[in-house]
Each structure stands twice: as structure tokens, then as C-alpha cells.
Amino acid sequence: MGRRFNRREFARRVALGAVTLPWLARLEAARALASAPPKKTFRGIFAIMQTPFDQNDQVDWEDLEREVSFCLRGGAHGLVWPQLAGEFYLLTEEERMRGAETILRTAAGGRSAVVIGVQAPIKELAVKFARHAEEKGADAVIALPPFLGHVTLETAADYYRALAGAVKIPVFIQNSGGGWGPALPTSLVIQLAKENPLLGYVKEEVDPVSHRLGEYARSGVLSGIFSGNAGKNLLDELAHGSSGTMPACEFVDVAVQVYDLAAAGKSEEARALFQKLLPMISMEEMYGMHFIKAVLVRRGVFKSAKTRGTSGTSMDAVDERELEAWWKQLAPYFKV
């Protein structure tokens, strides 16, 4: 079986003269090589986007586009939608596909990787979402394990193998445990990555997260090692060898600054800024989706903090005053 044709490599060889073509064709090849977009990397802050709803419980597509712009202007290294913080479980198949298309279209041409969530209770539906995402231009997909019924580890492994066999882009394994599928052992994630490099990407949320990330890093077979949990242990996780984290997007610009400082070896500056972000992360953990969307309203991204279902406890007047106090300390670091 011959080697698969690589358009970019062919253009490079033509430009260097390794392949002889008329001068005009050689010039066009050189231009194509120069204009080829840089390969997107899977490192840094990958913002988990939320799903905006209007007062009639319909997806607000205008706000979704505005959210993409907000994340890109905030410097997000990647965009991810729709995962748990995107309320994927409240969306129809049609809404998930339209949302993916909206985000990919709005983010097109940028340097941020776009990762589309494709989890489903059965592998056939997950494969359908994954193929659609790839067709529309996603840089990768991400999936929780099957999360309904009596799911064994072998069922989960078969599901991820099916996803990796259906597309030619990276497949992130989201390992959250709890009610979202079985908690996968690190050994199984590493084995899947050895079997197929497309499965060498993980979002790990099972404790102890930092130590598990360290195992993945030491294995040498994973290409993208991320955490979740609102990014609350970002600096410790980076020290253990992680590639980055996937937090909700309301403070993406600040999280990017923390990551960039740490990546540049400016540890003390990274810690100082991270300290200002931590109270907000604590409030997010306490009040969940209500807090995330309320902040996005404050920041002019969403018109409404509406959710389709019950998501966490609403903040009272005391909580609002506490938020305002911490907001004043963090606001000077907002970039958007």
C-alpha cells in the first residue's frame, strides 16, 4: 500500500525544487506552503464554553457566537463545547450539531484549537457526533464514557476504540467518574493510547488528579494531558507534567495569564495572580452553573443567566456582596 498523499509536504518539496514543475506551478506551491495555517497545539487553557438560553429556554445562538469571540479575545488556547459545564445533557441532537457548526464557523482562522464534545450513552451516537465534528473542521473531539446503564470498563474501552476508528483527529478521554460513566484506571487510558495515538489525549478529573496526570506524563505515550475541576490545582498539575486545564470560560483571560506566567518560569508571579482567582473558583464550585452564567452576564457576554434545568444553588445578597469584593481585586486583570 503506497504512502498517503500529503499536500503540504508535496508543496514543500516543490518549493525546494525536489519536485520539478513549471515555474508558475512552483511559485503557487511555495505560496500555498507559506499560507498554510500552523499546526495547533494541545497545551494551555482550553475553555469549556457554556450554553446560553433565552427566557423561552431556546439556545441563544447570538450569545454563543459572542462567547466564542470573548474566549478568543481572552487568549484561550482552545475551546471546548458542549461538556458538563455546557449542559450537553439538556441539548437535542440538532442543537448539538448546530452549536458545533456555529462555534467552528466563528472560530475559523484563529489559532485556538476547537474541541467538540461527542459523548452519548451509546457508541453509535457518539460516532455520529464525532464524524459530524470532523467534517465541519474540529481539531479534536472529547467524550465522557457511556454514562447510562451498567457500563463496564470493557464497554468504555470499546466505545473509545470505536471513536478513534471513526475519525482521523484526536479523541480526548474525559475521565470524570461519579455519575458520568465508570472511573477509568490510568493503566487503561495508557493502554488505549498505546493502541491508537488518537486516544493519547485525556481530561482527568478523578482524584488524586495531579498524581494521575504525573503517571500519564511518565508513560510517554500521551500527547495531551489535561485536568478539569475548574482549574483549581493548575499550578500543582503543571508541575506534575500536565499540558493544561479545561475550566469554565468566565475567567478565561485570567487563567491564560496564570498559565503563561507559569510556562515562562515566572512561578511567583503566577502564584500571586492565581491567589486572586481562587476565591472565584471556590464560588463557582459552590454555586455551579448559576455562578458561571451570572459572571458571563456581568462581563457582557450573555444576556441572561438562564439554565434549562436546576444547576446549583442561587446566590443570595450576601453572596453577591462577597462576589463584588473579590471582583474588584480581579477586575484589573481582565483582558476582555
C-alpha positions in Angstrom: 0.0 0.0 0.0 1.5 3.3 -1.1 2.1 6.4 1.1 -0.9 8.7 1.5 -0.6 11.9 -0.5 0.4 14.8 1.8 -0.4 18.1 0.1 1.7 20.3 2.4 4.8 18.0 2.1 4.4 18.0 -1.7 4.2 21.8 -1.7 7.4 22.0 0.4 9.2 19.6 -1.9 8.2 21.6 -4.9 9.2 24.9 -3.3 12.7 23.4 -2.6 13.0 22.1 -6.1 12.9 18.4 -5.1 9.9 18.0 -7.5 10.2 19.7 -10.9 7.2 21.7 -12.2 6.9 24.7 -14.4 8.0 27.9 -12.7 4.4 29.2 -12.2 3.2 26.0 -10.6 6.3 26.0 -8.3 5.5 29.6 -7.3 2.0 28.6 -6.4 3.2 25.7 -4.4 5.5 27.9 -2.4 2.7 30.4 -1.7 0.5 27.5 -0.5 3.2 26.4 1.9 3.7 29.9 3.2 0.0 30.4 3.8 -0.7 27.0 5.4 -2.0 27.5 8.9 0.3 26.5 11.8 -0.4 23.2 13.4 -2.5 23.7 16.5 -1.0 22.5 19.8 -2.9 20.9 22.7 -1.4 22.9 25.6 -2.7 25.7 27.8 -6.1 26.8 28.8 -8.9 25.1 26.9 -12.1 27.0 27.9 -15.2 24.9 28.5 -17.9 27.0 26.9 -21.4 27.4 28.4 -24.7 27.2 26.5 -26.8 30.4 26.6 -30.5 30.1 26.8 -33.2 32.8 26.4 -36.2 33.2 28.6 -38.1 30.7 26.5 -35.5 28.0 27.0 -34.2 28.3 23.5 -30.5 28.4 22.7 -29.4 31.9 22.1 -27.2 31.5 19.0 -26.1 35.1 19.0 -24.8 34.8 22.6 -23.0 31.6 21.6 -21.1 33.5 18.9 -20.3 36.3 21.3 -19.0 33.7 23.8 -16.6 32.3 21.1 -15.3 35.9 20.5 -14.9 36.5 24.2 -12.8 33.4 24.7 -10.6 34.1 21.6 -10.0 37.7 22.7 -9.2 36.4 26.1 -6.4 34.3 24.7 -7.9 30.9 25.1 -5.5 28.2 23.7 -8.6 26.0 23.0 -12.4 26.0 23.0 -14.4 23.0 24.2 -18.2 22.5 23.8 -20.6 21.1 25.0 -19.4 19.2 28.1 -20.8 19.1 31.6 -20.5 22.8 32.1 -22.1 23.2 28.7 -25.2 21.3 29.8 -24.9 18.9 26.9 -27.4 16.6 28.6 -30.1 19.2 28.0 -29.5 19.7 24.3 -31.1 17.9 21.4 -29.1 16.2 18.7 -29.9 19.1 16.3 -28.8 21.7 18.8 -25.5 20.0 19.5 -24.7 19.8 15.8 -25.9 23.4 15.1 -23.9 24.6 18.1 -20.7 22.8 16.9 -21.1 24.4 13.5 -21.7 27.8 15.0 -18.5 27.6 17.1 -16.4 26.2 14.4 -17.5 28.9 11.9 -17.0 31.7 14.4 -13.5 30.4 15.5 -12.4 29.6 11.9 -9.0 31.0 11.0 -7.9 31.6 14.6 -5.0 29.9 16.4 -7.3 28.3 19.1 -8.0 24.6 18.8 -11.7 23.7 18.8 -12.7 20.5 20.6 -16.2 19.3 20.2 -17.9 17.1 22.8 -19.4 14.0 21.4 -20.3 11.8 24.4 -23.5 9.8 24.2 -25.0 6.8 26.1 -24.1 4.5 23.1 -21.1 4.4 20.8 -23.2 4.7 17.6 -24.5 8.1 18.5 -21.1 9.3 19.8 -19.6 8.2 16.4 -22.3 10.2 14.6 -21.4 13.3 16.6 -17.6 12.7 16.0 -17.9 12.3 12.3 -20.0 15.5 12.1 -17.5 17.4 14.1 -14.6 16.3 12.0 -16.5 17.0 8.8 -17.1 20.6 10.0 -13.5 21.2 10.8 -13.0 20.4 14.5 -9.4 20.0 15.6 -10.3 17.2 18.1 -13.3 15.7 19.9 -13.8 14.8 23.5 -16.1 12.3 25.2 -17.2 11.1 28.6 -17.6 7.3 28.7 -21.0 5.9 28.2 -22.9 7.1 31.2 -26.2 5.2 31.3 -26.9 1.5 32.1 -24.4 -1.0 33.5 -21.2 0.2 31.8 -18.1 -2.0 32.3 -14.5 -0.9 31.7 -14.5 -3.1 28.6 -17.7 -1.4 27.3 -16.0 2.0 27.8 -12.8 0.8 26.1 -14.8 -0.5 23.1 -16.6 2.9 22.9 -13.3 4.8 22.7 -11.8 2.4 20.2 -14.9 3.0 18.0 -14.5 6.7 18.2 -10.8 6.6 17.3 -11.6 4.2 14.4 -14.3 6.6 13.0 -12.3 9.8 12.7 -8.7 11.0 12.0 -8.5 13.7 14.7 -7.5 13.4 18.3 -10.1 11.9 20.8 -9.9 13.2 24.3 -11.0 10.8 27.0 -12.8 12.7 29.7 -12.4 10.7 32.9 -14.8 12.2 35.5 -16.2 9.2 37.3 -19.2 9.7 39.6 -22.5 9.6 37.6 -20.7 10.1 34.3 -19.5 6.7 33.5 -17.0 4.4 35.2 -13.8 6.0 36.5 -11.1 4.6 34.2 -7.8 3.4 35.7 -4.8 5.2 34.5 -3.5 1.9 33.2 -6.5 1.6 30.8 -6.1 5.1 29.5 -2.4 4.5 28.9 -3.2 1.2 27.2 -5.7 2.8 24.8 -3.1 5.5 23.9 -0.6 2.8 23.1 -3.1 1.0 20.9 -4.1 4.2 19.0 -2.2 7.5 19.3 -5.5 9.3 18.5 -6.5 8.3 22.1 -3.4 9.8 23.6 -5.4 12.8 25.0 -7.2 12.9 28.4 -9.1 15.3 30.6 -8.6 13.8 34.1 -10.9 14.6 37.0 -10.6 11.5 39.2 -8.7 12.1 42.5 -5.8 12.3 43.1 -5.7 14.2 39.8 -2.2 15.6 40.0 -0.7 12.2 40.7 -2.7 10.6 37.9 -1.5 13.3 35.5 2.0 12.5 36.6 1.5 8.9 35.6 0.3 9.9 32.2 3.3 12.2 31.7 5.8 9.5 32.8 4.3 7.0 30.4 5.5 9.0 27.5 2.6 7.9 25.3 0.0 10.7 25.8 0.2 13.9 23.7 -2.4 16.0 25.6 -2.7 15.7 29.4 -5.4 18.0 30.9 -7.3 18.4 34.1 -10.7 19.9 34.8 -12.3 20.7 38.2 -12.4 24.4 37.4 -8.6 24.5 37.2 -8.3 24.8 40.9 -5.0 22.9 41.1 -3.5 24.2 37.9 0.0 25.1 39.1 0.5 21.8 41.0 -0.8 19.9 38.0 1.6 21.7 35.6 4.5 20.7 38.0 3.4 17.1 37.7 3.6 17.3 33.9 0.2 18.3 32.7 -0.4 20.1 29.4 -3.0 22.4 30.8 -6.5 22.5 32.1 -10.1 22.8 30.9 -12.0 25.3 33.2 -15.4 27.0 32.5 -14.8 30.1 30.5 -16.0 33.0 32.6 -12.4 34.0 33.7 -10.5 32.5 30.8 -8.4 35.7 30.3 -7.1 35.5 33.8 -6.5 31.7 33.7 -4.5 32.2 30.5 -2.3 34.8 32.2 -1.6 32.4 35.1 -0.7 29.6 32.6 1.5 31.9 30.5 3.4 33.1 33.6 3.9 29.6 34.8 5.0 28.4 31.3 7.5 31.2 31.2 9.0 30.1 34.6 7.6 33.1 36.5 6.3 31.0 39.3 5.9 33.6 42.0 4.0 35.9 39.6 1.8 33.0 38.6 1.0 32.1 42.2 0.3 35.8 43.1 -2.3 36.1 40.3 -3.7 32.6 40.9 -4.4 33.6 44.5 -6.7 36.3 43.3 -8.6 33.8 41.1 -9.0 31.1 43.7 -11.9 32.8 45.6 -13.9 32.9 42.3 -13.1 29.2 41.7 -14.4 28.4 45.2 -17.7 30.3 44.5 -18.0 28.5 41.2 -17.7 25.2 42.9 -20.3 26.2 45.5 -22.9 27.7 43.1 -22.2 25.9 39.9 -23.8 26.9 36.6 -25.7 29.8 38.2 -22.4 31.5 39.2 -20.7 30.8 35.8 -23.6 32.3 33.8 -24.1 35.2 36.2 -20.4 36.2 35.7 -20.8 35.9 31.9 -23.8 38.3 32.2 -21.6 40.7 34.3 -18.9 40.5 31.6 -21.3 41.4 28.8 -21.2 38.0 27.1 -24.6 36.6 27.9 -27.9 38.5 28.1 -29.3 36.0 30.6 -28.1 33.6 33.2 -30.9 31.2 32.3 -30.5 27.5 32.6 -32.8 24.8 31.2 -32.6 22.7 34.4 -31.7 23.1 38.1 -28.0 23.8 38.3 -26.7 24.6 41.8 -27.9 27.0 44.4 -28.7 30.6 43.6 -26.6 33.3 45.3 -28.3 35.5 47.9 -27.5 39.1 48.7 -24.6 38.2 51.0 -23.0 36.1 48.2 -23.4 39.0 45.8 -21.5 41.3 48.1 -18.8 38.8 48.5 -18.5 38.4 44.8 -18.3 42.1 44.4 -15.4 42.4 46.9 -13.4 39.7 45.1 -14.4 41.1 41.7 -12.6 44.4 42.5 -9.4 42.6 43.1 -9.5 40.6 40.0 -11.0 43.1 37.5 -7.7 44.8 36.8 -6.5 41.6 35.2 -9.5 41.3 32.8 -8.3 41.5 29.2 -11.8 41.4 27.5 
